[in-house]
Each structure stands twice: as structure tokens, then as C-alpha cells.
Amino acid sequence: RRMLVTLKPHPDTPGPAIRIAVEVLRPRAAGVELRYFMSGEVSRVVLPASVRPSQAHELWRTTCFEAFIETLGGGYCELNLSPTGRWAAYEFTGYREGMHGHPGVEKRDPRRVQDETSFSLWGTFDLDRVIGDQPRPWRMGLSAVIEDIDGGLSYWALAHPPGKPDFHHPDSFALTLPPPEPA
């Protein structure tokens, strides 16, 4: 399954004149490929240089791309993907509760492409140990934290709940991704 969606900035944090699209692919029941595409005034966005891919924390303090996937039992998992190649995976038992890093998530197939007016970042996550391999639809939230070169942060998502930016809020889980087609 493949879906292409566009993120919108939170009204309180408009950010630079860019457009962010996300292509979400579900190649198998417990796998997701995320492809973030940014265009426009990309030169106004802080895009840290690539480093050796590894897990890291607090990636959201600068430009970071995120996905949230609802798990069975009311919890969800959060995936963070930095332009540097660093990434993180967390599991929550409920709304902002029970957070812990999830060492069972694997990331592969990293790709970063950049020029003066566009930037793209891809990654595939294997979520067997978090979500299981049941072929059920996923409720997802897709988002990005964008740091501009003046140090301001803007918050982009498919849907924003009322109030301050909150990617964890249930209203942010605005995408339903069907399971992959049977082989």
C-alpha cells in the first residue's frame, strides 16, 4: 500500500515558505517505509550534515521527521528520523504515558537527497516486535519539526488538535494505512 499526503504547519508556528509531503508505503504487515519530501525555501531550513546512522535521543530539538503508529491496546509507537541519519523508536502505553525506547525496531534503506530547492529523506522501519505482524489497518500521525536558520521551530502535521502543537494527541492520528495486499 502507498499513500501520499501533505503536512501543514501549526497556525501558531508558520515557519519558512516550504512544502512537506510524505509518501508512506507498507511493504509488509509489520513494515513501513517513510519518504519525506520538502520543497521551496529549503535553504532557510537547518539540515544537519549526515553522520553514521545510529539511534539517538532528542532528535526533535532541531529538524526531525516523525511518524506515530497506533498499537493494539491503546498505545502507540513513535519513530523519529533526523536528516543526519540518526533515528529513534519509542513505545507509549497511552497518551504521553509509559514511554520507553524500543530496541526491537530496526531501520534500514536510508536515503538523503538535497539540492538548493528540495530535500528528501527516506527510511524503512521493521516493527515486528512493536506492532506484530497482523495484517490490520494502522492509524497513523505524520509530522515534522522544522528549525529555520534563525533558530525558530515550526511544527508540521497532517492534522493539528486545538491548542499548542501536540503530535501525540489522538486527533493527530489522521491517516488510516490499510494492510498490504496479500501476495
C-alpha positions as CSV (number, residue, x, y, z in Angstrom):
1,R,0.0,0.0,0.0
2,R,1.2,3.5,-0.8
3,M,-0.2,6.9,0.2
4,L,1.0,10.4,-0.4
5,V,-0.1,13.2,2.0
6,T,0.9,16.8,2.7
7,L,1.8,18.2,6.1
8,K,0.6,21.6,7.2
9,P,2.2,24.0,9.7
10,H,0.6,24.6,13.0
11,P,-1.1,28.1,12.8
12,D,1.0,29.4,15.7
13,T,4.3,28.3,14.0
14,P,4.1,29.1,10.3
15,G,7.9,28.6,9.6
16,P,9.7,29.0,6.3
17,A,8.0,29.0,2.9
18,I,8.3,25.3,2.3
19,R,6.0,22.4,1.4
20,I,6.3,19.0,3.0
21,A,4.9,15.8,1.5
22,V,5.1,12.3,2.9
23,E,4.8,9.1,1.0
24,V,4.0,6.2,3.2
25,L,4.5,2.6,2.0
26,R,3.6,-0.5,3.7
27,P,5.5,-3.3,2.0
28,R,4.5,-5.9,4.6
29,A,2.3,-6.2,7.6
30,A,4.9,-5.0,10.1
31,G,7.0,-2.7,7.9
32,V,6.7,0.9,7.0
33,E,8.7,3.0,4.6
34,L,8.6,6.7,5.1
35,R,9.6,9.2,2.4
36,Y,9.6,12.8,3.4
37,F,9.9,15.4,0.6
38,M,10.5,19.1,1.3
39,S,10.5,21.8,-1.4
40,G,10.5,25.6,-1.5
41,E,12.9,27.7,0.6
42,V,14.9,24.7,1.8
43,S,17.9,26.9,2.2
44,R,16.1,28.5,5.2
45,V,15.9,25.1,7.0
46,V,18.5,23.7,9.3
47,L,19.6,20.4,7.8
48,P,22.5,19.0,9.8
49,A,25.1,17.0,7.8
50,S,24.9,13.2,7.5
51,V,26.7,11.1,10.1
52,R,26.9,7.3,10.5
53,P,23.3,6.1,11.0
54,S,22.6,5.2,14.6
55,Q,20.0,5.5,17.3
56,A,19.9,8.8,19.2
57,H,17.6,10.7,21.5
58,E,16.0,14.2,21.5
59,L,16.2,14.4,17.7
60,W,13.2,16.7,17.8
61,R,15.3,19.6,19.2
62,T,16.1,20.5,15.5
63,T,14.8,19.5,12.2
64,C,13.3,16.0,12.5
65,F,10.6,13.9,10.7
66,E,8.3,11.8,12.7
67,A,5.6,9.1,12.4
68,F,3.2,7.8,15.1
69,I,1.5,4.4,14.7
70,E,-1.3,3.2,17.0
71,T,-0.6,-0.2,18.5
72,L,-3.1,-2.6,19.9
73,G,-4.3,-1.9,23.4
74,G,-4.4,1.9,23.2
75,G,-0.7,2.6,22.9
76,Y,1.4,3.8,20.0
77,C,4.9,3.9,18.7
78,E,6.9,7.0,17.7
79,L,9.5,7.0,15.0
80,N,12.0,9.9,14.6
81,L,14.1,10.3,11.6
82,S,16.8,13.0,11.5
83,P,18.4,14.5,8.4
84,T,21.7,13.3,9.9
85,G,20.8,9.7,9.5
86,R,20.2,9.2,13.2
87,W,16.9,7.8,14.3
88,A,14.8,6.8,17.3
89,A,11.9,4.5,18.1
90,Y,9.7,4.8,21.2
91,E,6.7,3.0,22.5
92,F,4.0,4.5,24.7
93,T,1.3,2.7,26.7
94,G,-1.1,5.6,26.4
95,Y,-1.3,9.3,25.6
96,R,2.2,10.5,26.6
97,E,2.4,7.7,29.1
98,G,4.8,4.8,29.6
99,M,7.4,6.0,27.2
100,H,10.4,3.7,26.6
101,G,12.9,3.3,23.9
102,H,12.3,0.2,21.8
103,P,15.5,-1.7,20.9
104,G,13.5,-4.2,18.8
105,V,12.8,-1.7,16.0
106,E,15.2,-1.9,13.0
107,K,15.8,0.9,10.4
108,R,17.2,0.2,7.0
109,D,17.5,1.6,3.5
110,P,18.4,5.2,4.4
111,R,18.4,7.8,1.7
112,R,19.0,11.5,1.7
113,V,18.9,13.7,-1.4
114,Q,19.4,17.5,-1.3
115,D,19.8,20.5,-3.6
116,E,19.0,24.2,-3.2
117,T,15.2,23.9,-3.5
118,S,14.4,20.4,-2.3
119,F,15.3,17.8,0.3
120,S,14.2,14.2,0.7
121,L,14.8,11.7,3.4
122,W,13.7,8.0,3.3
123,G,13.9,5.2,5.8
124,T,12.3,1.8,6.3
125,F,11.3,0.6,9.7
126,D,10.7,-3.1,10.7
127,L,8.2,-3.0,13.5
128,D,7.6,-6.8,14.1
129,R,8.5,-6.5,17.8
130,V,6.3,-3.4,18.4
131,I,3.2,-3.9,16.3
132,G,3.3,-7.5,15.4
133,D,2.6,-8.9,12.0
134,Q,-1.2,-8.9,12.0
135,P,-2.5,-7.5,8.7
136,R,-4.7,-4.8,10.2
137,P,-5.1,-1.2,9.2
138,W,-2.9,1.3,11.1
139,R,-4.0,4.7,12.4
140,M,-1.0,7.0,11.9
141,G,0.2,10.5,12.6
142,L,2.8,12.0,10.4
143,S,4.7,15.2,11.4
144,A,7.9,17.2,11.3
145,V,9.7,19.7,13.4
146,I,11.4,22.3,11.2
147,E,14.2,24.5,12.6
148,D,14.8,27.6,10.5
149,I,18.2,29.2,10.1
150,D,17.1,32.0,12.6
151,G,16.6,29.4,15.3
152,G,12.7,29.3,15.2
153,L,10.9,26.0,15.3
154,S,7.7,25.2,13.3
155,Y,5.5,22.1,13.8
156,W,4.0,20.4,10.8
157,A,1.4,17.6,10.8
158,L,-1.4,16.0,8.9
159,A,-3.8,17.3,11.5
160,H,-3.4,19.6,14.5
161,P,-5.6,19.4,17.6
162,P,-6.8,22.7,19.1
163,G,-4.2,24.5,21.2
164,K,-0.5,24.2,21.1
165,P,1.3,21.7,18.8
166,D,0.9,18.1,20.0
167,F,1.8,15.3,17.7
168,H,0.9,12.7,20.4
169,H,-2.8,13.8,20.6
170,P,-5.3,11.3,19.2
171,D,-6.6,13.9,16.8
172,S,-3.1,13.9,15.1
173,F,-3.5,10.3,14.1
174,A,-5.3,11.3,10.9
175,L,-4.2,8.7,8.4
176,T,-5.5,5.1,8.1
177,L,-3.0,3.0,6.3
178,P,-4.5,-0.3,5.1
179,P,-2.6,-3.5,5.3
180,P,-0.5,-4.7,2.3
181,E,-2.2,-6.6,-0.4
182,P,-2.0,-10.4,0.0
183,A,0.8,-11.8,-2.1
